[in-house]
């Protein structure tokens, strides 16, 4: 009796080990037809982020991530390359067709990043400059008391 129980438990354990694991269903490929392109252009680098309409990041790239180092990261050419890489990936993976462009900063890469969008055949719906503007600053500290 005891031998039969041992045999049945070992057979059941072997069957469980050999049974294929349940696969989770793969999600379908996400399609984002219209999105947003955020360009942050500083003097030292240009950062490109492609998002959906709600602001969730799809792809991102920067001049530094594409192999440019030092002062070359702040050039217009590096910004164009970074924009091309980010948009190619977004177009391939998410079939992105049109974007709203938001530009922030005063670096050299502003215009060349926008030109890279049109060269890839992606439609530009709008261009918005979101560069922060100084307004006189905060209230100054009071005079020093004697």
C-alpha positions as CSV (number, residue, x, y, z in Angstrom):
1,X,0.0,0.0,0.0
2,X,2.7,2.4,1.0
3,X,4.7,1.7,-2.2
4,X,1.6,2.4,-4.4
5,X,1.1,5.8,-2.7
6,X,4.8,6.7,-3.2
7,X,4.6,5.7,-6.9
8,X,1.5,7.7,-7.5
9,X,2.9,10.8,-5.9
10,X,6.2,10.5,-7.9
11,X,4.3,10.0,-11.1
12,X,2.1,13.0,-10.4
13,X,5.2,15.1,-9.6
14,X,6.8,14.1,-12.9
15,X,3.7,14.9,-14.8
16,X,3.6,18.4,-13.3
17,X,7.3,19.0,-14.1
18,X,6.8,17.9,-17.7
19,X,3.5,19.9,-18.3
20,X,4.1,23.1,-20.2
21,X,3.8,26.3,-18.3
22,X,0.7,28.4,-19.0
23,X,1.7,31.2,-21.3
24,X,0.3,34.6,-20.6
25,X,-1.4,36.2,-23.6
26,X,0.7,38.7,-25.4
27,X,-0.6,42.2,-25.7
28,X,-1.3,43.4,-29.2
29,X,1.0,46.0,-30.8
30,X,0.1,49.4,-29.5
31,X,-0.8,51.9,-32.2
32,X,-0.4,55.6,-31.6
33,X,-1.4,57.6,-34.7
34,X,-1.0,61.1,-33.1
35,X,1.5,62.0,-30.4
36,X,3.6,64.7,-28.9
37,X,7.3,65.5,-29.5
38,X,9.1,67.3,-26.7
39,X,12.4,69.0,-27.6
40,X,14.5,70.3,-24.7
41,X,17.4,72.2,-26.3
42,X,20.0,73.5,-24.0
43,X,23.5,74.8,-24.8
44,X,25.1,71.5,-23.7
45,X,22.7,68.9,-25.0
46,X,19.4,68.3,-26.8
47,X,16.9,65.8,-25.4
48,X,14.0,64.4,-27.6
49,X,11.0,62.7,-26.1
50,X,8.1,61.2,-28.1
51,X,4.9,60.7,-26.1
52,X,1.3,59.8,-26.6
53,X,-1.4,62.5,-26.2
54,X,-1.6,61.9,-22.5
55,X,2.2,62.4,-22.0
56,X,3.2,58.8,-21.6
57,X,6.7,58.3,-23.0
58,X,7.0,56.1,-26.1
59,X,10.6,56.7,-27.1
60,X,13.4,59.1,-26.1
61,X,16.8,60.0,-27.4
62,X,19.5,62.6,-26.8
63,X,22.6,63.9,-28.5
64,X,24.7,62.2,-25.8
65,X,23.0,58.9,-26.2
66,X,23.9,58.9,-29.9
67,X,27.6,59.1,-29.3
68,X,28.3,62.8,-29.2
69,X,30.5,64.0,-26.4
70,X,31.6,67.3,-25.0
71,X,30.7,70.5,-26.8
72,X,29.5,68.5,-29.9
73,X,26.4,67.5,-28.0
74,X,25.0,71.1,-28.2
75,X,25.3,71.3,-31.9
76,X,22.4,71.4,-34.4
77,X,23.6,68.4,-36.2
78,X,23.6,66.3,-33.0
79,X,20.0,67.4,-32.3
80,X,18.9,66.4,-35.8
81,X,20.4,62.9,-35.4
82,X,18.8,62.5,-31.9
83,X,15.4,63.5,-33.3
84,X,15.7,61.1,-36.3
85,X,16.6,58.2,-34.0
86,X,13.7,58.8,-31.6
87,X,11.2,59.4,-34.4
88,X,12.3,56.4,-36.5
89,X,11.8,54.1,-33.5
90,X,8.4,55.7,-32.7
91,X,7.3,55.4,-36.3
92,X,8.4,51.7,-36.6
93,X,7.1,50.5,-33.2
94,X,4.0,52.6,-32.7
95,X,3.2,53.7,-36.4
96,X,3.3,57.4,-35.4
97,X,1.8,59.6,-38.2
98,X,1.5,63.1,-36.7
99,X,2.9,65.0,-33.8
100,X,2.4,68.2,-31.8
101,X,5.8,69.7,-31.2
102,X,6.7,71.4,-27.9
103,X,10.1,73.2,-27.9
104,X,11.7,74.2,-24.6
105,X,15.1,76.0,-24.3
106,X,17.3,78.2,-26.3
107,X,19.9,75.8,-27.7
108,X,21.1,75.4,-31.2
109,X,19.1,72.2,-31.8
110,X,15.6,73.7,-31.8
111,X,15.2,74.1,-35.6
112,X,17.2,71.1,-36.8
113,X,15.1,68.8,-34.6
114,X,11.9,70.1,-36.1
115,X,13.3,69.7,-39.6
116,X,14.2,66.1,-38.8
117,X,10.5,65.5,-38.1
118,X,9.4,66.7,-41.5
119,X,12.2,64.8,-43.3
120,X,10.8,61.5,-41.9
121,X,7.4,62.2,-43.4
122,X,5.6,62.7,-40.0
123,X,3.0,65.5,-40.1
124,X,3.5,68.4,-37.7
125,X,0.1,69.6,-36.3
126,X,1.4,72.4,-34.2
127,X,4.6,73.9,-32.8
128,X,4.5,75.4,-29.3
129,X,7.3,77.2,-27.6
130,X,7.2,76.4,-23.8
131,X,10.5,78.1,-22.9
132,X,10.2,79.6,-19.4
133,X,10.3,83.4,-19.4
134,X,11.8,85.4,-16.5
135,X,9.2,87.8,-14.9
136,X,11.4,89.9,-12.5
137,X,12.0,87.1,-10.0
138,X,10.7,86.7,-6.5
139,X,10.3,89.4,-3.9
140,X,13.6,90.6,-2.5
141,X,14.6,89.9,1.0
142,X,14.0,92.7,3.5
143,X,16.7,95.2,4.4
144,X,19.2,94.3,7.0
145,X,18.4,95.6,10.5
146,X,21.1,97.6,12.4
